[in-house]
Amino acid sequence: MNWHYIEQGKDIGPASDEQFEALARAGKINADTLVWHEGMAAWAPYREVKGASGQTNLGPAAGTNPPFEGTPEAVCAECGKIFPTDEMIQHGNVRICASCKPVFMQKLSEGAQIKTGALDYARISSRFAAGFLDGLIIGAINIAIGLIAGLNAAQAAGMQPKGAVAFQLILFTIQMAIGISYEVFLIGRYGATLGKMACKIKIVTADGGRVSYARAFGRYFAKLLSAFTCMIGYIIAIFDKPQKRALHDHICNTRVVNK
């Protein structure tokens, strides 16, 4: 089960049952924290959700705030702010504040996509198309470098075998550095490579946050592992419902979502 919780007015998640329980034990989630998981009609305080599921309530003895006694609150799916539920309207699993109601109703009438607070995971076809475009871009750059290197090699045709090997190693290093820089810089800066930008998808952390340069660097080499396993690392994304995580997403705890 995937959980979401509210921290400083922001929806954090998804988190697995194990991760969620660990957050609760660490005091990150207290009795008053608003939480939600698939199947719930609306956000609710943590103590009410855990009590309803028959599990141990989180009380003051666990180092948390006093039990929730005020008016129930929920997060507006449009603006992300918290309001009393009796001042909001409900549509399916989401609640909307009075200020956002006109915009929300307009979206409903136009058939526009409604925010639910959950990540909108990218389709496999979009990920494949983005990877194909990135491959074309990197391939074109490598071909250009190869042509330039070929001209230089022709001019130095009389070099010794050791020199030829060193030349090839240098060429490989340059091409590798370009591939790493392309992915790490664009994902760390914009959350997406050029291919992903064209397909309107991006890479985020499990809670929807920005991917750091360090994580993007590690993800590049994790992608090589996905490829070296006879592409099985990529294929498993087809069967990973609903998040569609490839092996490198599992390793680096990333998700690919629609913008």
C-alpha positions as CSV (number, residue, x, y, z in Angstrom):
1,M,0.0,0.0,0.0
2,N,1.3,3.5,-0.9
3,W,0.9,6.2,1.8
4,H,1.0,10.0,1.5
5,Y,1.3,12.5,4.4
6,I,1.2,16.3,4.8
7,E,4.3,18.1,5.9
8,Q,4.2,21.9,6.0
9,G,1.2,22.0,3.7
10,K,2.9,19.7,1.1
11,D,1.9,16.3,0.0
12,I,4.8,13.8,0.6
13,G,4.7,10.3,-0.8
14,P,4.2,7.7,-1.9
15,A,5.8,5.6,0.9
16,S,5.4,1.9,1.4
17,D,3.9,0.4,4.6
18,E,7.4,-0.3,6.0
19,Q,8.7,3.2,5.2
20,F,5.5,4.8,6.6
21,E,5.8,2.8,9.9
22,A,9.5,3.8,10.2
23,L,8.5,7.5,9.8
24,A,5.9,7.1,12.5
25,R,8.3,5.5,14.9
26,A,10.9,8.2,14.2
27,G,8.3,10.9,15.1
28,K,8.2,12.3,11.5
29,I,4.5,11.4,11.4
30,N,2.6,12.2,14.6
31,A,-1.0,11.7,15.7
32,D,-2.3,14.9,14.0
33,T,-0.5,14.4,10.7
34,L,-2.9,14.2,7.8
35,V,-2.4,11.0,5.9
36,W,-4.0,9.3,2.9
37,H,-3.7,6.0,0.9
38,E,-5.6,4.5,-2.0
39,G,-9.1,3.6,-1.0
40,M,-9.6,6.5,1.4
41,A,-12.3,9.0,0.6
42,A,-10.3,11.9,2.0
43,W,-7.3,12.9,4.1
44,A,-7.5,12.0,7.8
45,P,-5.4,12.4,11.0
46,Y,-2.9,9.5,11.4
47,R,-4.4,8.3,14.7
48,E,-7.9,7.9,13.1
49,V,-6.5,6.0,10.1
50,K,-4.4,3.6,12.3
51,G,-7.3,3.2,14.7
52,A,-9.7,2.3,11.9
53,S,-7.3,-0.3,10.5
54,G,-7.0,-2.0,13.9
55,Q,-3.4,-1.2,14.4
56,T,-1.8,0.5,17.3
57,N,-2.6,4.2,17.7
58,L,0.2,6.7,18.0
59,G,-0.4,8.6,21.2
60,P,1.5,11.1,23.4
61,A,3.5,8.3,25.0
62,A,5.2,7.7,21.7
63,G,6.6,11.2,21.7
64,T,4.0,12.8,19.5
65,N,1.5,15.6,19.9
66,P,-1.8,15.2,21.8
67,P,-4.6,13.3,20.0
68,F,-6.5,15.2,17.4
69,E,-9.6,16.9,18.9
70,G,-10.4,19.8,16.6
71,T,-12.3,20.0,13.4
72,P,-11.1,17.5,10.8
73,E,-9.0,19.1,8.1
74,A,-8.0,18.2,4.6
75,V,-5.7,19.4,1.8
76,C,-7.1,21.2,-1.2
77,A,-6.2,19.3,-4.3
78,E,-5.8,22.6,-6.2
79,C,-3.8,25.0,-4.0
80,G,-2.3,22.4,-1.6
81,K,-3.4,24.4,1.5
82,I,-5.1,22.8,4.5
83,F,-8.7,23.8,5.4
84,P,-11.5,22.4,7.7
85,T,-13.4,19.8,5.8
86,D,-16.8,21.5,6.5
87,E,-15.5,24.4,4.5
88,M,-14.6,22.3,1.4
89,I,-16.4,20.4,-1.3
90,Q,-15.5,16.8,-2.0
91,H,-15.2,15.1,-5.5
92,G,-14.3,11.5,-5.4
93,N,-11.1,11.1,-3.4
94,V,-10.2,14.8,-3.4
95,R,-11.4,17.9,-1.5
96,I,-11.5,21.5,-2.8
97,C,-11.5,24.7,-0.8
98,A,-14.0,27.5,-1.5
99,S,-11.5,29.7,-3.2
100,C,-10.5,27.0,-5.7
101,K,-14.1,25.8,-6.3
102,P,-14.7,27.9,-9.4
103,V,-11.5,26.8,-11.1
104,F,-12.1,23.2,-10.2
105,M,-15.7,23.2,-11.5
106,Q,-14.4,24.8,-14.7
107,K,-11.9,22.0,-15.1
108,L,-14.6,19.4,-14.6
109,S,-16.8,21.0,-17.2
110,E,-13.9,21.1,-19.7
111,G,-12.9,17.5,-18.9
112,A,-9.4,18.6,-17.8
113,Q,-7.2,16.4,-15.7
114,I,-7.9,16.7,-12.0
115,K,-5.1,16.7,-9.4
116,T,-5.3,13.9,-6.9
117,G,-2.1,14.5,-5.0
118,A,-0.5,11.3,-6.3
119,L,2.3,11.1,-8.8
120,D,1.3,10.7,-12.5
121,Y,3.6,7.9,-13.6
122,A,4.8,8.1,-17.3
123,R,3.7,5.4,-19.7
124,I,6.2,2.8,-20.9
125,S,5.8,4.1,-24.5
126,S,6.7,7.6,-23.4
127,R,9.8,6.3,-21.7
128,F,10.8,4.3,-24.7
129,A,10.3,7.3,-27.0
130,A,12.4,9.5,-24.8
131,G,15.2,6.9,-24.6
132,F,15.2,6.6,-28.3
133,L,15.5,10.4,-28.9
134,D,18.3,10.6,-26.3
135,G,20.0,7.7,-28.1
136,L,19.8,9.6,-31.4
137,I,21.2,12.8,-29.8
138,I,24.1,11.0,-28.1
139,G,24.7,8.9,-31.2
140,A,24.9,11.9,-33.4
141,I,27.5,13.6,-31.1
142,N,29.6,10.4,-30.9
143,I,29.5,10.0,-34.7
144,A,30.7,13.6,-35.1
145,I,33.5,12.9,-32.6
146,G,34.4,9.7,-34.3
147,L,34.7,11.4,-37.7
148,I,37.0,14.0,-36.3
149,A,39.0,11.4,-34.5
150,G,39.1,9.3,-37.8
151,L,40.6,12.3,-39.6
152,N,43.2,12.7,-36.9
153,A,44.0,8.9,-37.0
154,A,44.4,9.1,-40.8
155,Q,47.0,11.8,-40.4
156,A,48.8,9.8,-37.7
157,A,48.6,6.5,-39.6
158,G,52.2,5.7,-38.9
159,M,51.8,5.7,-35.1
160,Q,52.9,2.7,-33.1
161,P,50.4,0.0,-31.9
162,K,50.6,1.3,-28.3
163,G,49.8,4.8,-29.6
164,A,46.8,3.5,-31.5
165,V,45.4,1.8,-28.3
166,A,45.9,4.9,-26.3
167,F,44.1,6.9,-29.0
168,Q,41.1,4.6,-28.8
169,L,41.0,4.8,-25.0
170,I,41.1,8.5,-25.2
171,L,38.2,8.5,-27.7
172,F,36.2,6.1,-25.5
173,T,36.8,8.3,-22.5
174,I,35.6,11.4,-24.3
175,Q,32.5,9.7,-25.5
176,M,31.7,8.3,-22.0
177,A,32.3,11.7,-20.4
178,I,29.9,13.3,-22.9
179,G,27.2,10.7,-22.1
180,I,27.6,11.1,-18.4
181,S,27.6,14.9,-18.6
182,Y,24.5,15.0,-20.8
183,E,22.4,13.0,-18.5
184,V,23.7,14.2,-15.1
185,F,23.6,17.9,-15.9
186,L,20.2,17.9,-17.6
187,I,18.5,15.7,-15.0
188,G,20.2,17.5,-12.1
189,R,19.3,20.9,-13.5
190,Y,15.9,20.3,-15.2
191,G,14.8,16.9,-14.1
192,A,14.8,15.6,-17.7
193,T,17.0,15.0,-20.7
194,L,16.2,16.5,-24.1
195,G,14.4,13.3,-25.1
196,K,12.3,13.4,-21.9
197,M,11.5,17.1,-22.3
198,A,10.2,16.3,-25.8
199,C,8.0,13.6,-24.4
200,K,6.9,15.8,-21.5
201,I,8.1,13.4,-18.8
202,K,10.7,14.0,-16.0
203,I,12.6,12.1,-13.3
204,V,11.7,12.7,-9.6
205,T,12.4,11.2,-6.3
206,A,9.9,8.8,-4.6
207,D,8.2,11.8,-2.9
208,G,8.1,13.9,-6.1
209,G,11.1,16.0,-5.3
210,R,14.1,17.1,-7.5
211,V,16.8,14.6,-8.3
212,S,20.2,15.8,-7.2
213,Y,23.3,15.7,-9.4
214,A,24.7,12.9,-7.2
215,R,21.6,10.8,-7.6
216,A,21.6,11.5,-11.4
217,F,25.2,10.4,-11.6
218,G,24.5,7.1,-9.8
219,R,21.4,6.6,-11.9
220,Y,23.5,6.8,-15.1
221,F,25.6,3.8,-14.0
222,A,22.5,2.0,-12.7
223,K,21.1,2.3,-16.2
224,L,24.2,0.6,-17.5
225,L,23.4,-2.3,-15.2
226,S,19.8,-2.4,-16.5
227,A,21.3,-2.7,-20.0
228,F,23.9,-5.3,-19.1
229,T,21.3,-7.7,-17.7
230,C,20.1,-8.4,-21.3
231,M,17.8,-5.4,-20.9
232,I,15.8,-7.2,-18.2
233,G,16.4,-4.1,-16.0
234,Y,14.3,-2.1,-18.5
235,I,11.7,-4.9,-19.1
236,I,10.7,-5.1,-15.5
237,A,9.2,-1.6,-15.7
238,I,6.4,-3.2,-17.8
239,F,5.4,-5.4,-14.9
240,D,5.9,-2.8,-12.1
241,K,2.4,-1.6,-11.5
242,P,1.5,1.2,-11.2
243,Q,4.9,3.0,-10.8
244,K,6.6,1.4,-13.8
245,R,10.0,1.4,-12.2
246,A,13.0,0.0,-14.1
247,L,15.9,-1.6,-12.3
248,H,17.8,1.7,-12.1
249,D,14.7,3.4,-10.6
250,H,14.6,0.7,-7.9
251,I,18.3,1.2,-7.2
252,C,18.2,5.0,-7.1
253,N,14.6,5.3,-5.7
254,T,13.5,7.5,-8.6
255,R,10.3,7.7,-10.5
256,V,9.5,8.8,-14.1
257,V,6.3,11.0,-14.2
258,N,4.4,13.1,-16.6
259,K,5.0,16.8,-16.4
